[in-house]
Amino acid sequence: MAWDFSTEPEFEEKLRWMDRFVREEVFPLEVLDVDEATFMRLVRSLQARVKEQGLWAAHLPPELGGQGFGQVKLGLMHEIDGMSPWAPIVFGNQAPDSGNSEVLALYGTPEQKERWLYPLLDGRIRSGFSMTEPMHAGSDPTVMSTTAVLEGDEWVLNGHKWFTSNGMIADFLIVMAVTDPDAAPHRRASMFIVPTDTPGVRRLRNIPTMAGGHERFGYGHSEIVYEDVRIPRANLIGEVGQGFTIAQMRLGPGRIHHCMRWLGQARRAFDMLCERALQREAFGAPLAAQETVQNWIADSAAEMQAARLMTLHAAWMIDRYGSAAARKEISLIKFYGAKVLHDVIDRAIQVHGSWGYSSDLPLEEMYRHARAARLYDGPDEVHRQSVARRILHDYQAPEGWLPREHIPTRREEARRRFAELLDQATANL
Ligand SMILES: Cc1cc2nc3c(=O)[nH]c(=O)nc-3n(C[C@H](O)[C@H](O)[C@H](O)COP(=O)(O)OP(=O)(O)OC[C@H]3O[C@@H](n4cnc5c(N)ncnc54)[C@H](O)[C@@H]3O)c2cc1C
């Protein structure tokens, strides 16, 4: 009997340190009006303290250059650093660098690790992941126009990508491109390391989004054209045609890391909801006395608890059986968690009235970010569909036209099964 919801006291202590540190040191970063150089100086000083605590880049196992906490502990940590949009960079596990470092750690050659992974883990360079294209449905990335052709000792890339997060500030991009258009859909593409200073990498713009002001300092989602971009043959990651296998591995844990951070965001909004409900009076009583507000609090608490358990369960599945075995659980929490995050922030805005809508409070920004959660790493609909397909795979249509549970039919069968006993019972009357 191995069910267990407890955390070792030593790790609890680390979580307490993180919680204090994020609230006291990282929250203030959100409201400082400084230039990027000053901001990064502040971030670096906080990163040094995280490294001293042994909490840096916790998403990777030690043999791959990280701290080796595993996904469940990581879930508990991300729940804390998800409270602030700036905490992940302070803890060295911000997207998309965290997913990219996993790709390089698992599939990179020793030379690729030396040149790109270790500096990335150290926070000295930044990266982007360039897969989605404007002219094709990102939900179905097997259809893609970007190509990579081998010419001598070089790969030549041509294509048009967008929504490459952090593309403008990245030192290198991991680019997905078609290498064999005639192969089976999931064997068509490969992944490449493209340094951003390679001739032909044209970073057109950061696409303005709902996130708005937060995407300052060049953080944002860029549109990039790759025009006759020549990279060494050695910049292929893994094997030719392995792009989707690697993407699946990258997006599995990557998705759940987002879900873990959403728990922290939702918690922060929930705290604001409860505090305001107690503070604000209307019609002679605090808002907390209104049944509607009580319902919001109770519904939010139940949904957050469900999301937390689903997230930690998916994390446990990954730790125990690997991310491929946890695909259903990851998809479940990806769409469910995004909705919980959205709904809790929405209720927190509502209880604050017009103040909730204003940028005097962080809720409107949280709300704008939460909207994207239903799109990135696969839209809700695709994850729902994937969950439903996996579930249906374990079912069969009952024979004939009657539902299996049809009560008159079952009653007849039950009478037949117990006929002898029923007869005896009647005879004894
Ligand atoms: C903030 C943000 C950051 C991102 N970062 C990156 C990044 O770093 N790198 C990168 O490569 N991409 C990135 N993306 C792109 C993201 O992965 C895609 O937007 C996503 O995969 C959806 O693709 P699409 O936008 O082309 O929408 P489409 O594929 O055109 O889908 C549009 C809509 O169609 C509907 N739909 C699609 N499939 C189905 C279905 N099977 N059933 C029912 N309805 C369906 C859904 O409602 C969906 O929203 C990012 C996006 C956002 C918003």
The ligand as a MOL file (V3000), in Angstrom:
LIG
                    3D

  0  0  0     0  0            999 V3000
M  V30 BEGIN CTAB
M  V30 COUNTS 53 58 0 0 0
M  V30 BEGIN ATOM
M  V30 1 C 1.7040 32.6530 -25.9290 0
M  V30 2 C 2.0580 31.6420 -26.9780 0
M  V30 3 C 3.3440 31.1530 -27.0340 0
M  V30 4 C 3.7150 30.2350 -28.0370 0
M  V30 5 N 5.0130 29.7820 -28.1060 0
M  V30 6 C 5.4050 28.9880 -29.1250 0
M  V30 7 C 6.7870 28.6150 -29.2990 0
M  V30 8 O 7.6620 28.9880 -28.4840 0
M  V30 9 N 7.1340 27.8730 -30.3840 0
M  V30 10 C 6.2140 27.4630 -31.3020 0
M  V30 11 O 6.5950 26.7840 -32.2550 0
M  V30 12 N 4.8900 27.7890 -31.1730 0
M  V30 13 C 4.4700 28.5550 -30.1250 0
M  V30 14 N 3.1400 28.9390 -30.0060 0
M  V30 15 C 2.1790 28.4930 -30.9920 0
M  V30 16 C 1.2110 27.4530 -30.4560 0
M  V30 17 O 1.8620 26.2390 -30.2000 0
M  V30 18 C 0.0720 27.3250 -31.4730 0
M  V30 19 O -0.6240 28.5400 -31.4440 0
M  V30 20 C -0.8620 26.1840 -31.1880 0
M  V30 21 O -0.2360 24.9610 -31.4300 0
M  V30 22 C -2.1170 26.2640 -32.0710 0
M  V30 23 O -1.7670 26.4080 -33.4210 0
M  V30 24 P -2.4130 27.5930 -34.3050 0
M  V30 25 O -2.2230 28.8760 -33.5770 0
M  V30 26 O -1.8310 27.5040 -35.6670 0
M  V30 27 O -3.9530 27.2970 -34.3270 0
M  V30 28 P -4.7220 26.3320 -35.3450 0
M  V30 29 O -4.0210 25.0400 -35.4520 0
M  V30 30 O -4.9920 27.0990 -36.5870 0
M  V30 31 O -6.0700 26.0950 -34.5640 0
M  V30 32 C -7.0560 27.1370 -34.4120 0
M  V30 33 C -8.1880 26.6350 -33.5730 0
M  V30 34 O -8.8010 25.5450 -34.2160 0
M  V30 35 C -9.4120 24.7080 -33.2680 0
M  V30 36 N -8.9650 23.3140 -33.4630 0
M  V30 37 C -7.7640 22.8880 -33.8860 0
M  V30 38 N -7.7240 21.5360 -33.9060 0
M  V30 39 C -8.9350 21.1150 -33.4880 0
M  V30 40 C -9.5300 19.8420 -33.2820 0
M  V30 41 N -8.8360 18.7080 -33.5030 0
M  V30 42 N -10.8100 19.7970 -32.8200 0
M  V30 43 C -11.5100 20.9290 -32.5860 0
M  V30 44 N -10.9970 22.1520 -32.7680 0
M  V30 45 C -9.7390 22.2530 -33.2070 0
M  V30 46 C -8.9800 25.1920 -31.8850 0
M  V30 47 O -10.0060 25.9470 -31.3000 0
M  V30 48 C -7.7940 26.0770 -32.1960 0
M  V30 49 O -7.6080 27.0940 -31.2290 0
M  V30 50 C 2.7580 29.8170 -28.9810 0
M  V30 51 C 1.4440 30.3260 -28.9150 0
M  V30 52 C 1.0870 31.2370 -27.9410 0
M  V30 53 C -0.3110 31.7630 -27.9120 0
M  V30 END ATOM
M  V30 BEGIN BOND
M  V30 1 1 1 2
M  V30 2 1 2 3
M  V30 3 2 2 52
M  V30 4 2 3 4
M  V30 5 1 4 5
M  V30 6 1 4 50
M  V30 7 2 5 6
M  V30 8 1 6 7
M  V30 9 1 6 13
M  V30 10 2 7 8
M  V30 11 1 7 9
M  V30 12 1 9 10
M  V30 13 2 10 11
M  V30 14 1 10 12
M  V30 15 2 12 13
M  V30 16 1 13 14
M  V30 17 1 14 15
M  V30 18 1 14 50
M  V30 19 1 15 16
M  V30 20 1 16 17
M  V30 21 1 16 18
M  V30 22 1 18 19
M  V30 23 1 18 20
M  V30 24 1 20 21
M  V30 25 1 20 22
M  V30 26 1 22 23
M  V30 27 1 23 24
M  V30 28 2 24 25
M  V30 29 1 24 26
M  V30 30 1 24 27
M  V30 31 1 27 28
M  V30 32 2 28 29
M  V30 33 1 28 30
M  V30 34 1 28 31
M  V30 35 1 31 32
M  V30 36 1 32 33
M  V30 37 1 33 34
M  V30 38 1 33 48
M  V30 39 1 34 35
M  V30 40 1 35 36
M  V30 41 1 35 46
M  V30 42 1 36 37
M  V30 43 1 36 45
M  V30 44 2 37 38
M  V30 45 1 38 39
M  V30 46 1 39 40
M  V30 47 2 39 45
M  V30 48 1 40 41
M  V30 49 2 40 42
M  V30 50 1 42 43
M  V30 51 2 43 44
M  V30 52 1 44 45
M  V30 53 1 46 47
M  V30 54 1 46 48
M  V30 55 1 48 49
M  V30 56 2 50 51
M  V30 57 1 51 52
M  V30 58 1 52 53
M  V30 END BOND
M  V30 END CTAB
M  END
